[in-house]
Amino acid sequence: MGNWGIAETATPKEKLKSKMADFLNGLNSVGEIGYKAYCAIFDFSMDLLDKMYDLGQTESITKEQNEELKLMLGIILESHKKGYSSLTPPIIKKVKELLK
């Protein structure tokens, strides 16, 4: 893997989380999102990725649920980049409902 900081022998779950962390760190590094937004998105997305990965290992979610989760994560990232952090709480609520 081309990323530094993640071992070739890391689990697929850890590799996925590393890619997300690299992406968020990049957004913060170039000023697309502030540090406060970075911390909030990082904590939420790492927990979400854990839950999504674990859910995928134990039970299947529908293709529609998977697409909706990916879309919501994208909306969260874009809303924070544009300074619309007030959109995040309702989206997080919907994600939590989907993961129940």
N, C-alpha and C positions, 0 to 999 in steps of 0.2 A: 504494500500500500504506500502511496506517495506521501501521506501525511506524516509529519514528525509528531512524536508524542503518543502514538498508538502503535502497539506491537503487532507484528504480523500474526502472532498467535492469539490476539484478543478475540473474544467471542463476537459473533455477528452483532449482537445487541450492543456491545461496547463500541464496535466500529461505527455503527449507526449513530450512536450518541456522540461520538467524536466528530463525525461529519457535521452534525447539528451545532455542536459547540464551536467548531471552526468557523462555520457560517455566521453565527451570532457574534463571535469575537471579531470577525472581519467587518461586520456592520458597525460595531462599536468603534473599532479602530479608525475607520474612515469618517466617523461622525454621522453616519446615517441614523443611528439611534444613540441616545444618551446612556450613561452608565446605569441610571435608575431603571430605565426601560430594559436594558440588557439583562440586569439581574432578575427582573420580574419574568421576562420571557424565558431566560435560561432555566430558572427554577421550574416554571410551568412546563416548558417543553421537555425537560429531562424526565419529569414525572409522567408526562403524557406519553413519551416514547417508551418508558418502562411498561406502562399499562398497555399500550398498543401492542408491544412486542409480546408481553406475557399473554395477552388475550389471544393473539394470533397463534401462540403455542398450545393453548388449552381448548379454545373453541373458535370456530370460524365466525367472522362477521360478514355481513353481506357486502357485496361489491359497492353498493350504494352507501353503506355506512362508512366504508373505507374511503371512498371518494369525498364524502362529506367531512370526515376528519381531516383529510389532507387540505381541503379547501379552507376549513376553519383555521388551521394552523397558518396557512398562507395569509389569510385575512388578518390574523393577529400580528404577524410580522409586518405586513404592509401598513396597518393602522398605526403601529408604533413608529415606523419609519416616517410617517407623515404627521405624527403628533396627535393622532386621534385615539389616545389610550382609553377614552371613555367607552369605546366599542368593545374592549376586551372582556369586562365582566359578563355581559350577556353571552358572548361566544364561549367563554370558559364554562358557564352554566350548561350550555347545550352540549359541549364536549363531555362533561361529566355525566349528563343524562345518557348519552350514547354509549358510554363505557360501563354503565351499570349492568 
